[in-house]
Amino acid sequence: MTSETAPSPRPATRREQAKAARRVEILAAAAQQMAQRGYAGVRLEDIGAAVGISGPAMYRHFESKSELLDTILVDVSQRLRDGGQLAVEEGGTPTEVLQRLIGFHIDVLVTRPDLISIQDRDLWSLSDDARHQVRRLQRSYVELWVDVLVQRAADRGVELEAVEARVRTHAMFGLLNSSPRLPAFPLDRLRTLLSAMAMGALDG
């Protein structure tokens, strides 16, 4: 008996690669403008102008400004959940895992503060389907932290209820996610400061 193997995926053509690169460029420009001016204050034509595309040509990449916002926030929620999952899967003590989770979250904050600002302010402008996806991914991400906090407390001989671990996690996110609104500060010092504050908040 022979086993069948799945066919190898077809390599992307140059045109497909160029279109994918342009799509990434549009998403970055949209995120920057929405973070600065808010979803309601940005037009599709403004985003196109930032990347050298006419308004009508934008529709070859995205059907609407709403689709752009949906894509931005679903993508960042997926990125957080997947990155958190990888941090957990690396293993180690609960404290080591928690430190990786904190470091990962802060990396996203300092490298893409625009995404965090949009998520914080424009979540309710999402379509119903995208909002459902974002909420599901966010809950999954939070539960990664909750499990680690409960395990960490148990290792210390302390019983921590999941509901309290959830409260601590959300409070810590509120603390960290406010960082895009902070005054300019050296990134290396900001990472160290935010890491210490996050750990302090989670320890209660």
C-alpha positions in Angstrom: 0.0 0.0 0.0 1.4 3.4 -0.9 0.5 6.6 0.9 -0.5 9.7 -1.0 1.3 12.9 -0.3 -0.2 16.3 -0.7 0.9 18.2 -3.7 3.4 21.0 -3.0 1.9 24.5 -3.1 2.4 26.4 -6.3 5.1 29.2 -5.9 3.6 32.7 -5.9 4.1 34.5 -9.2 5.9 37.9 -9.2 2.6 39.6 -9.7 1.1 37.8 -6.7 4.2 38.6 -4.6 3.9 42.3 -5.6 0.2 42.4 -4.7 0.9 40.8 -1.3 3.7 43.3 -0.6 1.4 46.2 -1.6 -1.3 44.8 0.7 1.1 44.8 3.6 2.1 48.4 2.8 -1.6 49.5 2.7 -2.3 47.8 6.1 0.7 49.6 7.7 -0.4 53.0 6.3 -4.0 52.4 7.4 -2.8 51.4 10.9 -0.7 54.5 11.2 -3.4 56.9 10.1 -6.2 55.2 12.1 -3.9 55.3 15.2 -3.3 59.1 14.7 -6.8 60.2 13.6 -9.2 57.5 14.6 -11.1 55.1 12.3 -13.9 57.7 11.6 -11.3 60.4 10.7 -9.6 58.5 7.9 -10.8 58.0 4.4 -9.9 55.2 2.0 -8.5 57.8 -0.3 -6.2 59.1 2.4 -4.7 55.7 2.9 -4.3 55.2 -0.8 -2.5 58.6 -1.1 0.0 57.6 1.6 1.1 54.6 -0.5 0.8 56.2 -3.9 -2.5 54.5 -5.0 -5.5 56.3 -6.3 -8.8 55.9 -4.5 -10.5 53.7 -7.1 -7.4 51.5 -7.3 -7.6 50.8 -3.6 -10.6 48.6 -4.2 -8.4 46.1 -6.0 -6.9 45.3 -2.6 -9.7 46.1 -0.1 -13.5 46.4 -0.6 -13.9 49.1 2.1 -12.3 50.9 5.0 -14.3 48.6 7.2 -12.5 45.6 5.7 -9.2 47.3 6.4 -10.0 47.7 10.0 -11.3 44.2 10.3 -8.1 42.8 8.8 -5.9 45.0 11.1 -7.5 44.0 14.3 -8.1 40.3 13.5 -4.4 40.1 12.5 -3.0 41.6 15.7 -5.3 39.5 17.8 -4.2 36.4 16.0 -0.5 37.5 16.4 -0.9 37.9 20.1 -2.7 34.6 20.6 -0.2 32.7 18.5 2.8 34.3 20.0 1.5 33.7 23.5 0.9 30.0 22.6 4.5 29.7 21.4 5.8 31.3 24.6 3.9 28.7 26.7 5.0 25.8 24.5 8.7 26.6 25.0 8.2 25.2 28.5 10.1 25.9 31.7 8.9 27.0 35.1 5.7 29.0 35.4 7.8 32.1 36.2 10.0 31.6 33.1 6.9 31.2 31.0 5.3 34.3 32.5 8.4 36.3 31.9 8.4 35.2 28.2 4.7 36.2 27.9 5.4 39.6 29.4 8.4 40.1 27.1 6.4 39.0 24.0 3.5 41.4 24.8 5.9 44.3 25.4 7.6 43.6 22.1 4.3 44.0 20.3 3.6 47.1 22.2 6.9 48.9 21.5 7.2 47.7 17.8 3.5 48.3 16.8 2.0 50.8 19.2 -0.4 51.9 16.5 -2.1 48.5 16.5 -2.7 48.6 20.3 -4.1 52.2 20.0 -6.6 51.1 17.3 -7.6 48.0 19.2 -8.2 50.1 22.3 -10.2 52.8 20.6 -11.9 51.4 17.5 -12.9 47.8 18.5 -16.6 48.7 18.3 -16.3 49.9 14.7 -15.5 46.3 13.6 -18.0 44.2 11.6 -20.0 41.7 13.7 -18.0 38.8 12.3 -14.6 40.4 12.9 -15.6 41.5 16.4 -16.5 37.9 17.2 -13.2 36.6 15.9 -11.2 39.3 17.9 -13.1 38.5 21.1 -12.5 34.8 20.7 -8.8 35.3 20.1 -8.5 37.7 23.0 -10.2 35.2 25.4 -7.9 32.5 24.2 -4.9 34.8 24.8 -6.1 35.7 28.3 -6.6 32.1 29.3 -2.9 31.4 28.4 -1.9 33.9 31.0 -4.5 32.7 33.5 -3.3 29.1 33.4 0.3 30.2 33.9 -0.6 32.5 36.9 -2.6 29.7 38.6 0.3 27.2 38.1 2.8 29.8 39.4 0.8 30.4 42.5 0.4 26.6 43.1 4.2 26.2 42.9 4.4 28.8 45.7 1.9 26.9 47.8 -0.8 29.5 47.2 -4.2 28.9 45.8 -5.2 31.4 43.1 -8.7 31.2 41.6 -8.9 31.5 37.9 -11.4 34.4 38.2 -8.8 36.4 40.2 -6.1 35.4 37.8 -8.3 36.8 35.0 -8.8 40.0 36.8 -5.1 40.4 37.4 -4.4 39.7 33.7 -6.9 42.3 32.4 -5.6 44.9 34.8 -2.1 44.2 33.7 -3.1 44.5 30.0 -4.7 47.9 30.9 -1.4 49.0 32.4 0.8 47.9 29.5 -1.6 48.9 26.7 -1.6 52.5 27.9 2.1 52.7 27.0 1.5 54.1 23.4 0.2 57.2 25.2 3.2 57.7 27.4 5.8 60.4 26.8 8.9 59.5 24.7 11.2 57.2 26.6 14.3 55.1 25.7 13.1 51.7 24.5 15.5 49.6 26.5 14.5 51.4 29.7 10.8 51.3 28.8 11.0 47.5 28.3 12.7 47.0 31.7 10.2 49.4 33.4 7.1 47.8 31.8 8.3 44.3 32.6 8.8 45.1 36.3 5.4 46.9 36.5 3.7 44.0 34.7 5.1 41.4 37.1 4.2 43.5 40.1 0.6 43.9 38.8 0.3 40.2 38.2 1.7 39.3 41.7 -0.9 41.6 43.2 
